[in-house]
Amino acid sequence: MRKVLSQITSAILGIWLAALFVSGVKINLFAGSNFFGIPLTLQWQIILILGIALGLLNFFVKPIINAVTLPLRIITLGLFNIAINMAIIWILDFIFQEITIPWLWPLLWTTIIIWFLNIIVPKLIIKEED
């Protein structure tokens, strides 16, 4: 449970930081934006929904993709993980109209921000049990 929460937390923080600091990454607020009938009227609500969706994609879909692409990750010495992470963020951009990430460099920087937070946040949330 803590791992899911750390994935979601790092995704929320990563999307928020990318929207602030990466040029080209935009969080759009539409009049018809809603989540299962609940209207989303503020930017933090959209970032929260996007972060939850990205965290769940990272937790449930990424292990399957990692298992399928294991030979590529071995051949590239793990560098293919960047392409996998970029693809997952691109899928989030494809699913939700509210987030706009242009093609290569903003997507790469967003991926690096979220990857770094995925390293830092679990160390803060998940405590070692003695």
N, C-alpha and C positions, 0 to 999 in steps of 0.2 A: 504494500500500500504506500509506503514511504517513497519507493522508487517511482511510482506513478505520480505522486505529488511533486517530487523533485523534477520529473520530466515536464510536467505542466507549468511549474513555477519558472523553470529556466526558459521555457518557450514563451511565456507571457513577458518576462523581462527582456528576452532577446528580441521579440517583435517590437516592444516598446522602444528599446534602445536603437534598433535598426530604423524605426520610423523617425527618431530624433536625429540620428547622426549620419545615416547613409543617404546620400543624395539619390533621389529617384524612388525610394521606398515611400509609398504614400498609403495612409489609412483614410479612406473616403467615407464620408457620412452621407448616406442616402436617406431620402424621406421614407422609402418603403423598406428599409432594413429592419428585419425582424428575425427572431429565433423561435421557431415553433409558435408563432402568434404573439410573442412578447416583443413589443417594439424596442429597437435599440436606438436611442436618441443621443447618446454621448459617445465620444471616442474611446473612453476607457472600457465601456461595455463591449464594443467591437473587439478591442485588443484582448479582453478577457476571453471572449468566445473563440477568437483566432488562436490564442495560446492554449486553450483547452483542447481544441481540435488538433493542433500541431503536437501537443504533448501525447495525446492518445494515438496519433499516427506513429510517433516515435516509439511508443511503448508496444503497440500491437503489430504494426505493419513492418517496421524496420527489422526486427529479428527474422522475419520470413524472407525479406529481401536480402539480408546478410547471409542467410543460409543458401539461397539460390546463387548469389554472386561470390561465393567463397573462392572459387578458382581465380576469378579476376582480382579479388583482394589479395590473394597470395602472390600472384604474378606481379602486381603493381606495388607490393610491399605495404599495403594498407591505404595507398593514396586513392583508391577507388571509393573509399568511404566518403570522401568529399563529394564525389559525383552522386552517391546515394543520398546524402543529406541535402544536396542541392535539388535533387529530383523530388524529395519529399516536400520541401518548401515550395517548389514550383507547383506541385499537386495542390497544396493549400491555396496558392495564388490562383490556380485554375478553378477550384471549387467555389471560392468566395470572391464576390465582386468587390467587396469592401477593401481588399488589399491589392495594391498594385506594385509589383516588383519587375522592373525592366530586366532584360535578358541576362547578361553575363556578370558584369562587375558588381552591381548592387546585390544580385543573388548570391555571389560568392562572399561578399562582405557580411551579408545577413547570415549566411551559413556559418561563417567563422565566429561571429558574435554568439550565435546560439550554441555552437560546439563548445566554445570557451565556457559559457554559462553551464552547459551540461557537465563540465568537469568540476566547476566550483560549487554549484548549488547542492549536489548530493553530499559533499563533504560538510556542508553546513546543516543539512536536514537529517541525514542518516547518521546516527551515532553508532559506534562500535559497542556491541554488548560484551561485557566481560564474563 
